[in-house]
Amino acid sequence: VIIFSSCIVECGFCKMGGGSSKRPPVTLEEVAKHCTKEDCWVVVDNKVYDVTKYIEKHPGGASCFLRNPGKNITDLFKTMHTTESAQRQLKRLFYADVASSPS
């Protein structure tokens, strides 16, 4: 799958809102429950992102998210999204931090 990061800027994503969250941290178990096209969360760098509203707008198509819903996609994201623009776009979908695992 090839994702053209430059397309993200042109797809209306900026109009979707986003920002920071004051929500409590979310467990990976909770993230895993959000694994459908109608309710899709992913993890990148220990942060949870609700990508539900963005799935259909993603230049690489919905399948990019639907192959890994409710999972940690850090490596995939970093491999495919090398621009600062992609990083800024991701921040708009931020939901919460990932809860620390008990030691």
matplotlib code that plots the C-alpha trace (Angstrom):
import matplotlib.pyplot as plt

x = [0.0, 1.4, 0.1, 0.7, 1.1, 0.8, -2.8, -3.8, -3.5, -5.9, -8.6, -10.5, -9.0, -8.0, -11.7, -12.4, -11.2, -9.0, -6.6, -5.6, -7.5, -8.0, -9.3, -7.8, -5.3, -6.9, -5.8, -4.8, -7.6, -10.1, -8.4, -8.9, -12.7, -12.8, -12.2, -14.9, -15.4, -18.0, -15.7, -12.0, -9.1, -5.4, -2.2, 0.8, 3.7, 1.7, -1.1, -4.6, -6.2, -9.9, -9.7, -13.3, -14.2, -11.1, -11.2, -13.1, -11.0, -7.6, -5.8, -4.8, -8.3, -10.3, -8.5, -5.3, -7.1, -9.4, -6.4, -5.2, -8.2, -7.8, -4.0, -0.7, 0.3, 3.4, 5.8, 3.5, 2.7, 6.3, 7.2, 4.5, 4.1, 7.5, 6.3, 5.7, 2.3, 1.3, 2.4, 0.2, -2.8, -2.4, -2.4, -5.9, -7.2, -5.7, -8.0, -5.9, -2.6, -2.2, -2.4, 0.8, 0.9, 1.2, 4.7]
y = [0.0, 3.4, 6.4, 9.8, 12.1, 15.2, 14.3, 14.4, 18.2, 18.5, 16.1, 18.4, 16.7, 20.1, 20.9, 17.9, 19.5, 17.7, 18.9, 17.7, 15.6, 15.7, 12.2, 9.6, 7.1, 4.3, 0.6, -1.4, -3.7, -0.8, 0.3, -3.2, -2.9, 0.0, -2.1, -1.4, 1.1, 2.8, 3.0, 2.7, 3.6, 3.0, 3.5, 5.4, 6.1, 5.3, 7.7, 6.6, 8.2, 7.9, 7.7, 6.9, 10.2, 10.1, 6.5, 7.5, 10.6, 8.8, 9.0, 5.3, 4.3, 2.8, -0.5, 1.1, 1.4, -1.6, -4.0, -3.0, -1.6, -1.4, -2.1, -0.4, 0.8, 2.8, 1.0, 1.1, 4.8, 5.8, 3.8, 5.3, 8.8, 10.6, 14.2, 16.8, 17.3, 13.7, 14.2, 17.3, 15.6, 12.7, 15.0, 16.2, 12.8, 12.4, 10.8, 9.9, 8.5, 4.8, 3.7, 2.3, -1.4, -2.5, -3.8]
z = [0.0, -1.0, 0.8, -0.7, 2.3, 0.2, -0.6, 3.0, 3.0, 0.1, 1.3, 3.7, 6.7, 8.3, 8.6, 10.8, 14.0, 16.5, 19.1, 22.6, 25.1, 28.8, 28.8, 31.1, 29.5, 27.6, 27.8, 24.8, 25.6, 25.2, 22.0, 20.6, 21.1, 18.5, 15.5, 12.9, 10.1, 12.3, 15.3, 14.6, 16.9, 16.4, 18.4, 17.2, 19.6, 22.7, 21.7, 20.8, 17.7, 16.7, 13.0, 12.4, 10.7, 8.6, 7.3, 4.1, 3.5, 3.8, 0.4, 0.7, 1.2, 4.1, 3.9, 5.3, 8.7, 8.4, 8.1, 11.5, 13.5, 17.3, 17.0, 17.4, 13.9, 14.9, 12.6, 9.6, 10.2, 10.4, 7.3, 5.2, 6.6, 6.6, 6.2, 8.9, 7.3, 8.0, 11.6, 11.9, 10.4, 12.9, 15.8, 14.9, 15.5, 19.0, 21.5, 24.6, 25.8, 26.1, 29.8, 31.3, 31.7, 35.4, 36.2]

ax = plt.figure().add_subplot(projection="3d")
ax.plot(x, y, z, "-o")
ax.set_aspect("equal")
plt.show()
